[in-house]
């Protein structure tokens, strides 16, 4: 259209005829639109079948062409001034609200979007622009699934793009006239284009309203609904934020995705003032979190924790699960909730820090505290199961530091303090730890998964609250005799029963290839630390008696795999905790310091108690307990390393460590073996069943036999972890990644 208009102008100039008067043409097209409402009697003709869309396109083309011909940059041309002075956008907004002719609202949205996008002159500062923009925003998004969703999201895209370019526009779009008057009264310096209302008709003799008699004007306005008084722009009103939230709920995937991208663009504005305004003077955070809470409450209460755990890979860009996955009742609602939670997490990651902190606090307050916590503490087992599994799924998806900080504070409390054995479950964390030792095995397993997920989050307070605050001071070590100067002094390698050539060969026999060569120090001497590592490793490998081992009979010990996995997990864990500045070794003990009572804390006590019952617990529960313990053992903190992986620690009276718990379990096992006839054969059969090599069938003492298999594998896993880690107060040991087949 612009090219045709330009061609006409060129032809007129070439014929030495008077040039086309753009303002006259612009006014003529506007007259054509207004005259339609006076002359038309058919109320059922769609707007797209009238000449209104064509005339709106002509008006847009004239505005753009006029701006391109302007010699003085930044000045409004006569047509643009006419648009502003005669409140054409206000009138169009009213026509769109009336939805007359049918489909007029769609035409109005398109015209607004194109004018704001294509006209380079800053328009949104003008009262006669941002006021109808606000009204149009209130007009859209009011009806779910409306026919104008596509046009509405295009309109909000333009607005968010303009705000991204100039964050000062945010207040005009969200509050408009109220903020302008406030800024004028406070005499804040505002650089605004001159208001359209100051443009006088006498300066532009062509800029006159279409000639319309009073009766015709009355006929026009009679067909339009009466305009309501403009609201003040409070938080509860429909505006850009609520419009975007409404579009995010659209059933049309592309519309919802584009609306989410627009909202993301809006909250990531770089301006501190705009971000503060979004938080304190808009419904941004409450509206986003309200939708999150609605999606949570719309899920059925009977969701299976296994189904929740299996539903991975939910993203806000693709909230629905892959179609090839097995369906289950409530899957769609669960995917919608996890998708929106992922979106909230992404918003917090990308948003201005002011918005991010406010949104994270709103999620913690409304979802975690008001909804989740009562469910977690409920007497109903189903409520506890579902809420715990959902919280685990949320933790798995959580990436933003601000929301992680709020989640950790919600679960563990803000100020961790060492616990005492007699302390009751006063906090949510204490209740959750109690759920790990629940009468219901399913609740115990689900809650242990929650803690395992929590341990993988990059937040130091998790380890400090659950473990370190009770280990500090090393009161688990016996006082009274001075500590050796080096770790190696605690071992007499020649006399150690585990450190013999025969045992070394037997322990590493499954791998036909030799272990890697010992590391050497700068003096060329063999690093004693690696030898110590081997001793620690072999101490765990030798715990299970030969008559209780079955892996060798299947020619697959799995130790190679454990070492490979432990190496990768340890490197990942070390990288995650590196910024926390943990010490390389434990604080030396004062031998003259008196003994103090030691309590390992509720979390470690629960894990040790569970571990001591490994021969009596279900197979799935044992797997989860050992998984959490091995995850803990990977952390490179010297106190964790000493307390969980040092078999030679001189424990204070009445104290226990992981190794001492395992020793007691082995002692109990040796007694039970005597009471089980044909124990080796049954144990081998159970192992083959667990590996899927033979059909499963119920056997006598099956729980005991499965517990023995888990115990053997857990000891190998601990041995592998001890092997890849270095003693925390010895020189760092730089191990190369084990090659396939090497131990």
N, C-alpha and C positions, 0 to 999 in steps of 0.2 A: 504493500500500500504506500509506503514511503517512497518507493521508486517511482510509482505512478504519479504521486504528488510532485516529486522533483521534476519528472518529465514535463508535466504541465507547466511548471514554473519556467523551465528552460524554454519551452515553446512560446510562452507568453513574452519572455524577454526578447527572444529572437524576432518576433513579429512586431516589436516595439509597441506592444499593447500594455495597458496598466497591469502590474503584477497582481496575483491573486491575494486578496486580503485574508490572511490566515484567521484573524479574529472574527471576521464576518462569517467565514466558513464554520469556525468552531461554534459560534453562537447559533448559526443556522441548524447545525446538527443537534444542538441541545434543545432548540425549539421543536425540532422534529420529534424528540423523545417526549417532551412535555405535552405536545399536541396529541400524541397517541392516547394519553389518558383522558383528554377532553373529547376526542372524536370517536374512540373505539367503544363499541357496545358489546363486543363478544368477549366474555370473561374466561372462556375456555381455550382460546388460542394460545399455545405455548409461546414463551418469549422468543425462543430460537426461530420461530416461524414469522416473527415480525421483523421490522427493520431496526429494532432497538440494538441487537448485537452489532449490526453493520455500522450504525451511527456511533456507538461507543468505540468501535475500532478506529473510525475516522477521527474522533476526538483525541484518542491516544496518539495516533500517527501525527496529528497536527502538533500536539504538545511536544513530542520528541523531535519533530522536524524544526519547530520553532526554537527549541533549545540549541540545536546544532547550528542554527544560523545566528545565534546571539554573538555579538562581538565582545561584549563585556562579560567576562566569566563571573558566575555567581549571581547575576541579576535575573529576576523573574520576568519573562516575556508577558505581553498583553494577554495571551490566551491563558497562561498559568495564573495570572492575576485575576482574570475573570473567573476561573475555576474556584479560586480561593475566596474572592469577594462575594460571589453569589452563592456560596455554600453548596456547590453542586454535589460534593461528596456526601454532605448531610442529607440532601434530598434523595440521592441514590440509595443511601442506607435505609431511609424510610421506605422507599419503593421495594427494596429487598425484604424488609421486614413484612411488608404487606403480601409479599409473594404474588404480586399481580403485575403483569400476567404470569401464569404458572411458569416457574423456572427463572424468574427474575432474580431471585437471590443468588443463583449460580452465576448469572451475568455480572452482578454487582461484585461478588468475590473476585471474579476474574479481572474486572476493570481495576479494582483497588490494587490487586497484586501487580498488574502490569504497569500501572502508573508509578507505584512506589519503586518498582524494580528498574524501570527504563528511564524515568526522569531523574537526572543526576542532581538537580537542584535539591538541597535539603528541605524536605517537606514536613517531616514528622514533628518539627518544633512548632509548626503553626497550629494554633488552636483549632482552626477550621479543617485541619487534617487529623490531628491525633484524637480529637473528640469523636468524629465519625468512625475512626479506626477502632476506638474503644467500644462504640455501640455495635459495630459489626462483629467484634469479638464476642460480645455478649449475645449477639444473634446466633452465632455459630456454636456448635458443640453442646447445644441445649437438649437435642434429641439424639439418643444413641442410634447409630445406623442411619443417620440422615442421608439424603440424596446428595448433599453438597460436601461430603467429607473430603473428597479429592481436592476441591477448590479451597476448602478451609485449610487443609494442611499446606497447600501451596502458599496461601496467604500468610500463615504463621512462619513459613520458611523465609519469606521475604523480610518479615518483621525481625526474626531472630538474627538474620544476616546483617540487617541494619544496626541492630543493637550490638552485635559483635564488633562491628566497625566503629561504633560510637556508643560506648556504654552509658553515656549521659542520657541517651534516649529512653533508657529503661523506665525512668520515673515518669516520662511523658506517656508512655504506652500503658503503664499500669495505673497511673493516678491522674494524669492529665491536668485539667484546669485547677484542681486543688493544689497540686505541687507548684504550678506556675505562680499562683497568687501567693503561696507561702514563700517562694524564693524571692518574689518581688518585695514582699513585706520585710523579709530579712536582709534585703539589699545585697544578695549574693551576686557576684559578677557572673552574668550569663551572656554568652555570645549567641544571639538569635538573629535569624533573618527578619527583616521587617514584617510585621504582622499584616496579613492580607486585609484586615479591617481598616487599615490606615490608607488603603488605596482608594482614591477618589474617582468617581466617574468623570469628573470634569477634566482630569488628566488624560483620560482615555475616552474620547467621545464615542467610540464604537462599542465600548463595554457597557451595554445597557441590557436590562432584562428583556426577555421577549415580551412584546406587547400582549397584554392579557387583561381583559376586562375583569372587574371584580366578580362578576357572575361566573366567568370561566375559571378564575382562580378558586372560587368556592367549589366549583364542580371537581376540580383536580384534587383539592385537599379533602373533599368529602369521600373520595374513594380510598383514602389512606387512613390508617389507624392514627389515633391521636398519639403524639410523642409524649412519653413520660418524662418527668424531670430527671435530669442526669444525676445519677448517684454520686456519692463522694469518693468512691474508689476504695472502700474498705476491704479488709482481708477476705470476707466471706463472699464477695461478688464474683461473678463470672468475668474473667479477663484473660489475658494471654496465658497465664499459668494454668488456670482451670480449663481453658480451651484445649491446651496441649495435653493435659491429663485426660480429658475426655476423648481426644483423638487417639491417645495411647491405648485406650480400651477398645478401639475399633476392631471389628471382626475381620476387616480387610487387612491382611498382613502387611502390605506395602504402606498403607496409610498409617498403621500403628508404628511401624519401624521408622518412617519418616518423622512422625511426631516425636518419637523418642530421641532421634538424632537432633531435632530442633531444641528439645528441652535440654539435652546435653550441651548444645551450643550456648544456650542461655545461661546455664549455671557456671560455665567456664569463663565468664567475662573476667577480664584482667583487672578491672577497676575495683578498688577496695570499697569505694562509696556505693557502687552498684551492687556489689556482693552483700554489703551490709543492708542495703535497702531490700534486696531479695529475701533476706532472712527475717528482718524485723517488720517489713511493711507489705509483704505479699504472702499468699497462701502456699508458697512453693514447698517448703519442707512438710507442713501438715498434710497437704494434698497428696504428695508422693507417698508418705508413710501410711496415710489413711487407706490408699489403694492396696498397699502391701498387707495391711491388717485385714482388709476385706477379703483378699485372696486367701490368706491363711484360714480365716474362719469359714470360707466356702468349701474347704477340703473336708472330705468325710473323716469321721473320727476312728474308723476301723482300718486305716491304712496299715499294711503289713510292713514292719521295719525292714524285712528283706527286700521288699519291692522298692522302698525308699532308697536303700543302700545301692540297689542295682541301677537306679535311674541316674546315670552320670552323663556329663556332657551337655547339660542344659545351659543354654546361653540366651541372653536377652535378644540377640540378633536372630536366634532360631529357638524360640522357647519350647516348641513341641519336640517331643522325643522322636528319634528315628522310627520309621514305620515298621521296620523289620523286628523291632523288639516286641517281646510278649506284652500284651495289654493286660491291664488289671483294673478293677473298679477304682475310680478316683485318679487315674493316671493323668487325665487331661488337666484336672484342677491342680494336681501336684506340680505338673510341668509349668503351668501358668504361674504358680506362686514362686517356684525356684527361678523361673525366667525373670520375673520382676525383681526378686531379691538380687539376682546377678546384675540387673540393670541398676538398682540402687547402689550396689557396691561399685559399679563402674562410674556412676555419677559422682560418688564420693571421691573416687580416685582422680577423676578429671576436673572436679569443680574447684573453684577458688577456695582457699583454705578456710575462709569464714563460712562459706556455704557447706563445705565438707564437714566441718566440726558440728555445725548445727544439725545437718541431716543425720549424721552418725548418732548424735545424742537423741534425736527424735526417734530413730529406729530402736535404740536401746530402751528408751522410756516407754514407747507405745507397744512395740512388738515383744521385746525381751521381758520387760518388767511387768507390764499390764496383762499380757496374754500368755506368754510362754511360762513364766515362773509359776503361776497358779497350776498350770497343767503338769509341770515337772514335780510339783509338791502334792499333787492330787492323790487321793487314796485309791483311785481307780487304776488298776494295772494297765489297762488299755490306754488311758490318757498319758500315763508315764512313758509307756513304750513309744507311742506315736510322737509325742513332743520331743523325746530324747533323740529318736531317729531323725526327726526333722532338723533339730538343732545341729546334729552331726553333719547332715547334708549341707546346711548353711555354712558351717565352718569349713567344709571341704571346698566350697566355692569362694569363700571370702579372701579377698586380696588387698583391699584398701587398708592402709595403716590406721586411719582414724576409726573405722568401724571395727577393726581387730582390737584396738585399744578398748573400745566400749564393750565388746564381747568378752574380753578377758576380765575386765572389771566386773561385769555382770556375773560371770561364772565363778571367779575366784575372790572377789572383793578387791578393794582399792589398796589396802595396806596389809600385806601378809605378815603374820606374826607366828613364831613357833608355837605349836600346839602342845597340849598336855594330854596324857592318856585319858584322864577323866572328863575332858571337854565333851560336851554333848553336841549334837548336830544343830548348832545355832544358825549357821550360814547355809546358803544354797550349795556351796561347794561341799560342805560336810554331808549334806543330804545326798548329793550325787555320789560321793565316795561310799556312803552307806548303801546306795543302790547297786554298787558294784559287788556287794556281798549280800544281795537280796535273796529271799527265799525263792523267788522266781528266777530260774536260770536265764530266761530270755531277757528279763530286765537287767540282770548282771552283765550279760554279753553286750547288750545295746549300750549300756552306760560305759563299759570299758572301751567300746569303739569310740565313744565321744571323747574320752580322755586320750586315746591314741591319736585321734585327729588333732586334738588340742596341743599335744606334744610336738606336732610337726609344724606348728605355726611359729613364725619368726618374732616371738615376743618373749623377752627374758623373764618377765614376771611369772610366766607359766612354770618354769623350772624352779624359780625362787619360792613361789607359793607352795608348790606340791612337794618339793624335795629339799632344796638347798637351805631354806631357813631353819630346818631341823638338823641338818648335818654340820652347819657352821659351828666351829669350836671343837669339832672332832671328839665329842664326849663318848663316842662309841669305842675309842681306843683306850686301852688300859694305861693308867698313869703309874708312876712309881719307879720306872726304869727309863733311862735316857734312850731316845730314838737313835737308831743307827744313822751314820752320816750319809750313807747312800743306800739306795734301794737294793743294790746288789748285795750289801752286807747282810741283809736278812736271809739270804739263801746260801746254803752250802751245797753247790750244785753236784759235788761228787757224792754227797750222802743223801741227796734228795731221792726218795723212792720213785718219783715220777721221771727223774732225769737220768735214764739209763739208756744205753744203746738199744737194748732189746725192746724197751717200751717205746722209744722214739720210732724204731722201725715198724713196730706193730701198729702204732697209732697212725702213721702216715702210709701204711702199706697200700690202701686202696688206690692211691695215685702212684702209678709206676714210674713217674718222673720225679726227680729229686726236687726238694724245696729250693727256693731262690737262695743264692749265695748270701751269706751274712754281710750286712753293711759294715764298712770300716770307717774309723774316725780319721782325723787329719794326720794322726801319727802312724797310720797304717795298721793299728791294732783292731782286732775284731770287736765290734760294738757289743758290749755286754748287755746293752738294753735289749737287743734282739734275742739274745739267749733268754733273758728274763721273760720276754714276750712268749717265747716257746714254752717256758715252764708254766706260766700262767695258763696258756692254752691247753697244755697237756694235763694240767690239774683238773680242768673241767672234763676233758675227754676221758679221763680215767675214773671219773666218779661212778658211772654206771658199771656194775659188775658184768663180767663176760657172759654169765648165764642169762643176763637180761638184755643182751644185745642181739639184734637180728639183722641189722643192715648188712653185715659182712656176708651173710648167707645169700643175699640177693645181688651181690656184686655191685652194689651201689650205695656207698655210704652217704653221699651228698655233701661230704665235707668240702670238696673242691668248690662246689656251688656256693656253700655258705661263706667261704672265704671271699669269693668273687663278689657276692652280694654285699657282704659286710664291708668290703673295701669301698664299693661305690656309695653305700649308705653313709659310711663314716666320713667320706670326703664331702658329701652333700651336707651332712649335719655340721661338720666343722666350718664349712663355708657360711652356713646360715648363722652360726653363733659367733663368728669372727669379730663382728663389730662390738660385741659385748665386753671385750677386754677381760676375759677370764684369766686367772693366774695359771702359770705352768705347773705349779706344785702346791701341795697343801701347806698351810702355815705350821711351822714346827711347834711341837708341844713343849710345854714347860713341865719337866718331870716332877717339880715340887708343887705343881698346882693340884689341889685336892680333887678327888673324884666328884663328878656331878651326875645326877640321874640323866640318863639319855632316853629320849623317845624319838623313834624314827619318823613320826608324823603319821597322820591318819591314812595318807595315800600309800606310803610304803608298808605300813602295817597291814592294810587291806591286801596288798599284793603278796606279801609274805604269807599271810594267813591262807590266801587262796592257793599259793604255791605249795604250802605244806599239806594241802588236801588234794593234790594232783592225782593221787591214786584212787580217789573216791568221787571225782567230779566228771561230768559229761565231757566227751571228747571236744566238742565245739567250744565249751567254756575254757578248757585247758589251753586250746589254741589261742584264744583271745588273751588270756592272762600272760602266757609266755610271749605273745607278740608285744604287749605293752612293756614288759620287763626288758626285752631285747632292745626295744626302741629307746628306753631309758639308758641302757648300758652303752649305747652308741655315743652319748654326749661326752665331749672331751673335757669335762670339768674334773679337776683332780679329786674332789671329794666323791663325786659319783663313781669315778673310776676305782677309787680305793674301796669304797663301801660295797660296790656291786661286783667287782672283778678281781679283787685281791684276796686269794685264798689264805695268805699268810698273815693277814692282819691280826694283831694281838687285841682281841675284843675285850672290852671291859666286862666285869661280871654282870650277868643278866642281859647282855646285849646279843643281838643276832645280826648276821649279814646274809646276803643272798647265798653265799657259799655254805654257811652253816645251816641254813634252811634246807638246802639240797642234800647235805650230808645226813640230816635227820630223816629226810624222805628216803634216802637210799637205805638207811638202817631199818626203817619200817618195811621197805620193799623186801629186804633179805628175809625178814620174818614171814612175810606173806607168801613168798615163793614156796616155802616149805609146805604150805597148806593147799597148794594148787597142783593137782596131779597133771603130769605131762605138760608142765609149764612151758618148756622151750618150744614144743610143737604147736601148742595153742597160740603162743605169742607170735610165732612166725606166720600162722594162719591169719591172725588178726591184722598183722602188718600188710599181708597180701590183700586182705579185704579193703583196708584203708587206701591202698594204692590202686584198687580197682582191678587187680589181677585175678581174683577169684570172686564168685558171687558172695554177697553178704549173707550171713546166717547168724542167728543169735547163739552165743556161746555162754557157758558159765564163766563168771568172773570177767565179763567183757569190758566193763568199765575199768577194772584194774589193768587189764592187758592193754587197752587203748592208752591209759595213763602212762604205762611203761614206755610205749612207743613215743609218745609226746616227750617224755622225760629224756629219752636218749637223744632225740633230735634237738631238744632245747639245749642240752649240754654241749652238743656239737656247735650249735649256733653261738653260744657264749664263748666257746673256745675260739671260734673264728673271729669274733669281735675282739677278744683279748689279743689275738694274734696280729690283727691289723692296727691296733692302737699301740701307742707308746706309753710307758709308765709316765704319768704326768709330771713328775719332778725329776725326770732324767732328760738328757739331751734329746731333741726331736729326732725321730727316726724317719728317714725319708725312704719309703718303700715304693718300688715301682709296681704298677698295677700287675697282678698275677696274670700270666698268660694262661690260655685255655689248657686245662689238664694239670697245671701246676698248683701246688699248695703253698 
